[in-house]
Amino acid sequence: MTASEERPGSAAHVLELVANGTAASRADLVRHLGLAASTVSLRVQELVEAGLLTESGEGASRGGRRPRLLRVADRGAVALAADLGSHHLRTGAVGLTGDAFDLAERAFDLTAGPGPALDALVGQLTVLAERQRAAGRTVRGVGVGFPGPVDADGARIIAPSRMPGWHLFPLRDRLADRLGLPVVLDNDANMMALGEHRAAHPARRHLVVVKAGRGIGSGVISDGRLHRGARGSAGDISHVRVDEAARLPCSCGNIGCLETVASGAAIAAALRRTGLAVDSTTDILRLVENGRPHATTLVRQAGRDIGAVLAVVVNFFNPEAVVLGGALSRAQPLVAAVRGMLYERCLPMATSELTIDAAVCGPDAGLLGAGHAVLRRPATADEPPAPAAGSR
């Protein structure tokens, strides 16, 4: 199951509406979903029997019998979450109430190939799972954000740039076999979009969430749900051609891609050519904060280039908000440049109520999204329940 399978009226959708405060009773769900009361009752009963919802107490009456209140059942259930970068691994546990805890980050080299990376990931998640079970929590599954394309089934990695050996690697199934847990896999920008939407913008139905770090990606929330497209590549702005990139070769094999001028890796390379010691986005941010002119100019231009691509997206998709995440979003010149380009190039109707801001969840956004993808779904018929506390 992929992170996008939260169909309108499904049990997962009902669970999400209760979790984000949109609905507090069966009557609320009927009004919001426009479904028959019998259909809503069936979905609620499925979730109650699965132990994901509780129904108790009485809410305010609207003229009839007082409704019983629905709440997400917090039985100590957690999801393990992993946010992979090309050079780091961040892990944590995410609870049903949407909080992330037991966080850890370590150096991690995806370019070394699937074998070493899988071993390191399994080792980190195994230790994390043992700590949760020792604390009496039930581990329901694992959510993973990967910094590259993932197929529509959420099972395999598809032709990631700069990562030899990963093409068609069945990461979801290999992880599930090694950990003995169900796994949800998606692109890291999609997981960030889920996390930002659920934690910071639950009332908004249409968002574009950009991850600007060492690379560039984006996730699309359409009608309140993650939109992955026909093959899973929706939101991939990294390889859109931009004028500023001219004929620069890209790792994807094309020329003139946004990534070649606006990513953290491209900015760092440009600064190194001037003799500055720059290895990461953290170094870029430090130079900008210290007022180094060339670094500020490159970051501002990156914002313009990203904004030029997003202007097409905003005119076409008409979102309520554009959210800028990833390490580079902490650079105000980049955020300001994106905002300026959108107001300059978009139709007034598309920007009259558009908000353009930096993400609020920071480095935990991807973990929150990955955890949400696992927790906001009932187990399927062909999927064994997560092991109880104290088991394997």
Secondary structure, DSSP 8 states (H G I E B T S, - for coil): --TT---TTSHHHHHHHHHTTS-SSHHHHHHHH---HHHHHHHHHHHHHTTSEEEES----SSSS---EEEE--SSEEEEEEEE-SSEEEEEEEETTS-EEEEEEEE--GGG-HHHHHHHHHHHHHHHHHHHHHTT-EEEEEEEEESS-B-TTS--B---TT-TT-TT--HHHHHHHHHTS-EEEEEHHHHHHHHHHHHH-TT-S-EEEEEESSSEEEEEEETTEEE-TTTS-TT--TT-B-GGGTT-B-TTS-BSBTHHHHSHHHHHHHHHTTT----SHHHHHHHHHTT-HHHHHHHHHHHHHHHHHHHHHHHHH--SEEEEESGGGG-HHHHHHHHHHHHHHS-HHHHTT-EEEE-SSGGGHHHHHHHHHHHTS---TTS-----TT--
